[in-house]
Amino acid sequence: MAQAIDQADANDNPIQAQQDPSDAIENPSIANGIQADAAEISKNLETLNDLVKQLMHFVRSQRNQSTAHEPNSENNNRVMTNMEKCATSAKSIIFPMDGVDVTDPDDESVEQNQNGRTWSPITSHTYGTSIPDRSSLQLDEPPIDIELQIIQCLRETADVLLRDNRYAEAKALFMRVQIRSEAKFGNQYEWKDDTIKSIALINCRLHKWSEVEEGISMPFQGRDEVLQCLTLEYSIEGKLDEAVNVLQREEMFEGRDGTVRRITEDFCRQKKWEEAVRFAQLKFIGREGSLEVVAAGFQQNGKWEQATMILRELLELQMARNPDRPPVETIHAIANAYLHQKDFMNAAEWCKDTVQRRITSVGTRHILFYHTINLRAQIARQRGDSEDADSSRRLIPEEMRNGMLS
């Protein structure tokens, strides 16, 4: 009777009958499938376990090889400590998945308690982890690229050192980034140009001139910034030939014109007129302004011959830029420079030209016209023509005459 009732229940609920655990035991295909899944998961966990151990051994070997005398030992230790923490966290995840209390005999985190038993920060588990829980784990995620993470950590630390002007330490790390990146990715990797630029800029600051010149022999993104830095460092260190050579050789890099102007004006502020002339005579946009500054400096310091040379160069540039509007002020300055050199013939010729241009531009009742007439009177007086000097003076209003003519 009981057997009949059981049979009836089984017929009424076939699903329950199929889920009877005894069926799985009696059915070899189901049992084999479960065992295969478990074996695959165990194999994946074992692989992860091996990778974590390799990472731990790598970190410890790097820390053992590092010495306190290295310029970047403090940063290396910090990077290695962070990596060791990552590896320890990975162990705490992997071992519970595997269901085993595992201790590495080389692990420094393993300690002995007072009773002599081994203690580990890893929580102990048993093989009782259920098959459904294990199968839900995402074991198909891509593995972490440890070498790439190391390279990125080195780059970040090197950038910080460079911003802090710790050039030697920064260069050592950038060199390591370059070597490790080429070993892993070959000759093409995303941060290649930035690494080359950083090393070249550091070499500029450290005055490793030959290394900089070698570094800029090939094109790379950021090369213009290195050229600016190189020419400025050359000029500051008094290596003017080298700076001029770079600026003559490299006429198209971004920031070149501003760099030449800056160097020229720096020398003018230092009253190093000869040095300023060397750069003011280079071809660059804005050269007129630099020539005006240099010419004014020569005039203020009584270097009239050099002033004349620079003023005539300036006049050529101005005439080429605007031939329909001659620069009268520059012509007036040239006549005055010849007067101070006692070259009265050239002074008179340039002054005559200036008077005609003043009349055309401002007329005969303008203060600029009176200034040029005053120059004409001075030239006449110094060459001994007092009649011409007096005639010129009468063209200047009396209230201005005594103030102008000394």
HURA-V770031 format. One record per residue. N is the residue number from 0. SS is DSSP state (hx for helix, st for strand, lp for the rest). Layout:
BEGIN
n=N ss=SS
n=N ss=SS
END
This chain:
BEGIN
n=0 ss=lp
n=1 ss=hx
n=2 ss=hx
n=3 ss=hx
n=4 ss=hx
n=5 ss=hx
n=6 ss=hx
n=7 ss=hx
n=8 ss=hx
n=9 ss=hx
n=10 ss=hx
n=11 ss=hx
n=12 ss=lp
n=13 ss=hx
n=14 ss=hx
n=15 ss=hx
n=16 ss=hx
n=17 ss=hx
n=18 ss=lp
n=19 ss=lp
n=20 ss=hx
n=21 ss=hx
n=22 ss=hx
n=23 ss=hx
n=24 ss=hx
n=25 ss=hx
n=26 ss=lp
n=27 ss=hx
n=28 ss=hx
n=29 ss=hx
n=30 ss=hx
n=31 ss=hx
n=32 ss=hx
n=33 ss=hx
n=34 ss=hx
n=35 ss=hx
n=36 ss=hx
n=37 ss=hx
n=38 ss=hx
n=39 ss=hx
n=40 ss=hx
n=41 ss=hx
n=42 ss=hx
n=43 ss=hx
n=44 ss=hx
n=45 ss=hx
n=46 ss=hx
n=47 ss=hx
n=48 ss=hx
n=49 ss=hx
n=50 ss=hx
n=51 ss=hx
n=52 ss=hx
n=53 ss=hx
n=54 ss=hx
n=55 ss=hx
n=56 ss=hx
n=57 ss=hx
n=58 ss=hx
n=59 ss=hx
n=60 ss=hx
n=61 ss=hx
n=62 ss=hx
n=63 ss=hx
n=64 ss=hx
n=65 ss=lp
n=66 ss=lp
n=67 ss=lp
n=68 ss=lp
n=69 ss=lp
n=70 ss=lp
n=71 ss=lp
n=72 ss=hx
n=73 ss=hx
n=74 ss=hx
n=75 ss=hx
n=76 ss=hx
n=77 ss=hx
n=78 ss=hx
n=79 ss=hx
n=80 ss=hx
n=81 ss=hx
n=82 ss=hx
n=83 ss=hx
n=84 ss=hx
n=85 ss=hx
n=86 ss=hx
n=87 ss=hx
n=88 ss=hx
n=89 ss=hx
n=90 ss=hx
n=91 ss=hx
n=92 ss=hx
n=93 ss=hx
n=94 ss=hx
n=95 ss=hx
n=96 ss=hx
n=97 ss=hx
n=98 ss=lp
n=99 ss=lp
n=100 ss=lp
n=101 ss=lp
n=102 ss=lp
n=103 ss=lp
n=104 ss=lp
n=105 ss=lp
n=106 ss=lp
n=107 ss=lp
n=108 ss=lp
n=109 ss=lp
n=110 ss=st
n=111 ss=st
n=112 ss=lp
n=113 ss=lp
n=114 ss=lp
n=115 ss=lp
n=116 ss=lp
n=117 ss=st
n=118 ss=st
n=119 ss=lp
n=120 ss=lp
n=121 ss=lp
n=122 ss=lp
n=123 ss=lp
n=124 ss=lp
n=125 ss=lp
n=126 ss=lp
n=127 ss=lp
n=128 ss=lp
n=129 ss=lp
n=130 ss=hx
n=131 ss=hx
n=132 ss=hx
n=133 ss=hx
n=134 ss=hx
n=135 ss=lp
n=136 ss=lp
n=137 ss=lp
n=138 ss=lp
n=139 ss=lp
n=140 ss=lp
n=141 ss=lp
n=142 ss=lp
n=143 ss=lp
n=144 ss=lp
n=145 ss=hx
n=146 ss=hx
n=147 ss=hx
n=148 ss=hx
n=149 ss=hx
n=150 ss=hx
n=151 ss=hx
n=152 ss=hx
n=153 ss=hx
n=154 ss=hx
n=155 ss=hx
n=156 ss=hx
n=157 ss=hx
n=158 ss=hx
n=159 ss=hx
n=160 ss=hx
n=161 ss=hx
n=162 ss=hx
n=163 ss=lp
n=164 ss=lp
n=165 ss=lp
n=166 ss=hx
n=167 ss=hx
n=168 ss=hx
n=169 ss=hx
n=170 ss=hx
n=171 ss=hx
n=172 ss=hx
n=173 ss=hx
n=174 ss=hx
n=175 ss=hx
n=176 ss=hx
n=177 ss=hx
n=178 ss=hx
n=179 ss=hx
n=180 ss=hx
n=181 ss=hx
n=182 ss=hx
n=183 ss=hx
n=184 ss=hx
n=185 ss=lp
n=186 ss=lp
n=187 ss=lp
n=188 ss=lp
n=189 ss=lp
n=190 ss=lp
n=191 ss=hx
n=192 ss=hx
n=193 ss=hx
n=194 ss=hx
n=195 ss=hx
n=196 ss=hx
n=197 ss=hx
n=198 ss=hx
n=199 ss=hx
n=200 ss=hx
n=201 ss=hx
n=202 ss=hx
n=203 ss=hx
n=204 ss=hx
n=205 ss=lp
n=206 ss=lp
n=207 ss=lp
n=208 ss=hx
n=209 ss=hx
n=210 ss=hx
n=211 ss=hx
n=212 ss=hx
n=213 ss=hx
n=214 ss=hx
n=215 ss=lp
n=216 ss=lp
n=217 ss=lp
n=218 ss=lp
n=219 ss=lp
n=220 ss=lp
n=221 ss=lp
n=222 ss=hx
n=223 ss=hx
n=224 ss=hx
n=225 ss=hx
n=226 ss=hx
n=227 ss=hx
n=228 ss=hx
n=229 ss=hx
n=230 ss=hx
n=231 ss=hx
n=232 ss=hx
n=233 ss=hx
n=234 ss=hx
n=235 ss=hx
n=236 ss=lp
n=237 ss=lp
n=238 ss=lp
n=239 ss=hx
n=240 ss=hx
n=241 ss=hx
n=242 ss=hx
n=243 ss=hx
n=244 ss=hx
n=245 ss=hx
n=246 ss=hx
n=247 ss=hx
n=248 ss=hx
n=249 ss=lp
n=250 ss=lp
n=251 ss=lp
n=252 ss=lp
n=253 ss=lp
n=254 ss=lp
n=255 ss=hx
n=256 ss=hx
n=257 ss=hx
n=258 ss=hx
n=259 ss=hx
n=260 ss=hx
n=261 ss=hx
n=262 ss=hx
n=263 ss=hx
n=264 ss=hx
n=265 ss=hx
n=266 ss=hx
n=267 ss=hx
n=268 ss=hx
n=269 ss=lp
n=270 ss=lp
n=271 ss=lp
n=272 ss=hx
n=273 ss=hx
n=274 ss=hx
n=275 ss=hx
n=276 ss=hx
n=277 ss=hx
n=278 ss=hx
n=279 ss=hx
n=280 ss=lp
n=281 ss=lp
n=282 ss=lp
n=283 ss=lp
n=284 ss=lp
n=285 ss=lp
n=286 ss=hx
n=287 ss=hx
n=288 ss=hx
n=289 ss=hx
n=290 ss=hx
n=291 ss=hx
n=292 ss=hx
n=293 ss=hx
n=294 ss=hx
n=295 ss=hx
n=296 ss=hx
n=297 ss=hx
n=298 ss=hx
n=299 ss=hx
n=300 ss=lp
n=301 ss=lp
n=302 ss=lp
n=303 ss=hx
n=304 ss=hx
n=305 ss=hx
n=306 ss=hx
n=307 ss=hx
n=308 ss=hx
n=309 ss=hx
n=310 ss=hx
n=311 ss=hx
n=312 ss=hx
n=313 ss=hx
n=314 ss=hx
n=315 ss=hx
n=316 ss=hx
n=317 ss=hx
n=318 ss=hx
n=319 ss=hx
n=320 ss=hx
n=321 ss=lp
n=322 ss=lp
n=323 ss=lp
n=324 ss=lp
n=325 ss=lp
n=326 ss=lp
n=327 ss=hx
n=328 ss=hx
n=329 ss=hx
n=330 ss=hx
n=331 ss=hx
n=332 ss=hx
n=333 ss=hx
n=334 ss=hx
n=335 ss=hx
n=336 ss=hx
n=337 ss=hx
n=338 ss=hx
n=339 ss=hx
n=340 ss=lp
n=341 ss=lp
n=342 ss=lp
n=343 ss=hx
n=344 ss=hx
n=345 ss=hx
n=346 ss=hx
n=347 ss=hx
n=348 ss=hx
n=349 ss=hx
n=350 ss=hx
n=351 ss=hx
n=352 ss=hx
n=353 ss=hx
n=354 ss=hx
n=355 ss=hx
n=356 ss=hx
n=357 ss=hx
n=358 ss=hx
n=359 ss=hx
n=360 ss=hx
n=361 ss=hx
n=362 ss=lp
n=363 ss=lp
n=364 ss=lp
n=365 ss=lp
n=366 ss=hx
n=367 ss=hx
n=368 ss=hx
n=369 ss=hx
n=370 ss=hx
n=371 ss=hx
n=372 ss=hx
n=373 ss=hx
n=374 ss=hx
n=375 ss=hx
n=376 ss=hx
n=377 ss=hx
n=378 ss=hx
n=379 ss=hx
n=380 ss=hx
n=381 ss=hx
n=382 ss=lp
n=383 ss=lp
n=384 ss=lp
n=385 ss=hx
n=386 ss=hx
n=387 ss=hx
n=388 ss=hx
n=389 ss=hx
n=390 ss=hx
n=391 ss=hx
n=392 ss=hx
n=393 ss=lp
n=394 ss=lp
n=395 ss=lp
n=396 ss=lp
n=397 ss=hx
n=398 ss=hx
n=399 ss=hx
n=400 ss=hx
n=401 ss=hx
n=402 ss=hx
n=403 ss=hx
n=404 ss=lp
n=405 ss=lp
END
